[in-house]
Amino acid sequence: MTRALLARYRAQPGRGDDVERNLRLMAERVERDEPACVLYRASRSIEEPDVFILYEEYVDQQALEAHRETPHFAQLIEGTIVPILESREREVLVPVVEPSGEPGAA
């Protein structure tokens, strides 16, 4: 069953550009190296430019777990972004409605 991850990052004041730059690199690597990632979207708040929302979808729980074990996750997220965050909230979700409009099995 599809798994989604919703994350909210709050960068240290003035570090939003650094986070954005690294999230763009992360998106490139996910697209290139993780075929089991259905969607990887990172958005930046207009009102609070140090706040980011990430929404990611994976084909299943194993793909989500594999994502966390990739070298690019270790380098860009854990090694570069996390040290410049004030806070990081994450939640794993299951679909209620699949993209086709069909109800999920949740």
Helices and strands as residue ranges (DSSP letters): E 3-11, H 16-33, E 37-44, E 51-58, H 61-68, H 71-72, I 73-81, G 82-84, E 85-93
